[in-house]
Amino acid sequence: MPLRRIPRRRAPGARNAAACAVLALALTACGGSDNAKSPADATAEAKTGGSLTMLALSDSRALDPFTASGVAVADEPRLAALYDPLVYLDSADGTVKPHLAEGLDTADNGATWTLKLRAGVKFSDGGDFTAEAVKLTWETHAKPETRSTQASYASGLTLQVVDPLTLRITPKSANPNLDRLIATRLTYIEAPSALAKGLVEAGAKPVGAGPFVLQSWTRGSEQVFVRNPNYWQKDKGLPKLDKLTIKAVQDREQQYTTVKAGTADLVPSSYPEYLDRAKDELQVTRLSLIGGQHIAFNLRQAPFDDIRARRALALALDPAEVPKVLRNGFVPAKNFFNESSPFFDPTSAWAAQNKDEAQQLFDQLAAEGKKVDFTYTISQTGIKVAELMKSRLDQFRNVSMKIEPLDIAAFVLKFNVQRNYQAGQFQSWLPDPEPEMWSLFHSASPLNQNGWHNPQADKALDDARASTDPAVRKQAYGMLQKAMAEDLPVWVYAESTVGIIYGKRVTGVQLYNAGSLFMDRLGLNG
């Protein structure tokens, strides 16, 4: 098989719009017309020095790669500051590129991979960044006692250190898209010196190879990061900032007004209402992603173990009502793939609202003793949408919806761990279908939380994973969308978007993966 190789990373700030356009036409994983959309000066090179303040919805539980919340609106900015990505998914063209790594290659269509590291990279404590360090972090992910959020992605990988800068990776089965998994799930590496002190210490006093080190942490309030004196790109004048402060502010409106007032400088957001406002009042860089806001049905429990109950609920509701009534900027979804995705299949859109058919199904189920009474489990941020849905369902006979709002910790426990729910609010921000869609929807996946077992979907997911050919992937994901439209394991009502809102003095804003921010080039206007 031909060698598949991640190209060397271009210099910070370099763009190749023509290449992305060609790749988009060739049906690669470019996320759509909104991807990497920035003000004209947002990616201009920053001056050296100064400090910025970023806001986050909550404080971190820990700052290690194992238990931190690795999404752009939670802990990923902190992880990027401390660790730097090993490899990353370029949000401009959907390809995987190296960063701390020099290359990630397969010569046998994904049966084995070779990770080659850059020479001379150091951890912030002065230790060498080696293949052994990568191996140790990934093996730590896979240990059950670690309880890593990435355990399922690291387990099954056989790792062999070839030399200090080379790691051979053998997955359980050939996976020509393994680089996408590594880029989005296993990209942050902690120093062996930190892991040797135990996971609690490693999470409180992290040691990485990123542009910053943790100077202080006031629990529940803020973290202060300062320049890493051993940073591998220091000879290029990186990072640009001397100091980065990340403060926890839970209220979204307060986040926005704080940045607008200049008391803080930037905030990640997945709420279209604020991203839209920032276009006129501040600056914003945003991505359109796969997934979105959706109802996840538990197919292991009544009433949604019956396809008629799922179909009735979907026919009773109208995604367009959410932004129309709540004025929250949501873009109504057609299916799990946003319309700008090169994988979107317009023939597999959800069925349009049909109140008469919905009522017939509710009545039919009730006549069989299967009245659709259910609890809708949500996080606190989803209350307004849930209340709107309940008000619409209250207009029907033989259906009853109870809203169960939980804090994040309780929600994760009930939804992800116990899986004891009937229907739940869920969000997905996927820069590419791999590896997440296989993990969420394949019947063999340990992360298949709602119990969907569909042979057509399994085949589509396997076919897509087995190929890097854009045409093959598009056909496979088209099959998946048809299966999802027919079987409705989830019902998506709003497309997925994420972005960075920032003030006029901020520049060097470049995103990767699902909205993560490169921290090395972030800084102040000259």
Number of C-alpha atoms within 10 A of each C-alpha: 8 8 11 16 17 18 14 13 18 12 7 14 12 9 13 10 11 10 12 19 15 12 19 21 12 14 19 24 27 29 28 21 14 17 24 24 18 19 15 7 14 22 21 21 19 22 17 18 16 12 16 19 19 23 26 25 18 18 21 23 14 19 24 30 29 26 19 19 19 22 17 27 22 20 24 21 23 29 29 24 26 30 27 24 28 25 27 29 26 22 27 28 24 23 20 26 25 25 18 26 23 20 22 27 21 24 15 15 19 23 16 22 25 20 23 22 23 16 15 10 20 18 27 25 16 14 17 19 25 25 21 21 21 26 21 18 21 26 18 22 24 22 14 11 8 15 13 19 16 19 20 17 20 21 17 14 18 14 21 15 18 14 12 15 21 22 22 21 22 19 17 12 12 16 22 22 19 23 28 25 20 22 21 26 21 24 25 28 28 26 27 22 16 20 20 10 11 10 18 14 15 22 21 16 18 24 27 31 31 30 31 31 28 23 14 13 17 10 11 13 13 21 21 17 23 20 25 24 15 19 23 21 14 15 8 8 14 21 29 24 25 18 21 25 21 23 22 19 20 13 12 17 10 11 25 23 12 17 21 20 10 14 14 21 23 27 27 26 26 20 16 21 15 19 24 17 15 20 14 9 13 18 24 28 25 25 28 29 32 27 27 29 23 21 24 25 28 24 23 17 15 18 21 23 18 16 14 19 24 26 23 24 23 24 20 21 21 18 20 15 17 22 17 12 10 13 11 15 17 23 18 21 23 24 29 29 28 25 21 16 21 22 26 20 21 14 11 19 19 23 14 13 17 14 18 13 14 23 20 14 22 24 20 16 20 16 11 8 9 17 20 25 17 17 15 20 26 24 18 13 14 15 17 12 18 22 14 16 20 18 12 14 17 13 13 16 15 20 22 15 18 13 17 16 19 17 11 13 9 13 21 15 12 16 22 15 12 11 16 17 23 22 26 26 23 20 17 20 24 23 28 27 22 19 20 21 21 21 19 17 25 23 19 13 14 12 17 17 22 26 22 23 16 16 12 15 25 20 15 23 24 15 16 26 22 19 17 15 12 19 16 16 24 20 16 22 23 21 21 25 26 20 19 23 20 15 18 24 25 26 26 27 26 24 26 29 28 24 30 25 28 26 21 17 15 22 23 24 26 27 24 22 28 30 31 27 24 20 27 25 25 26 28 23 16 12
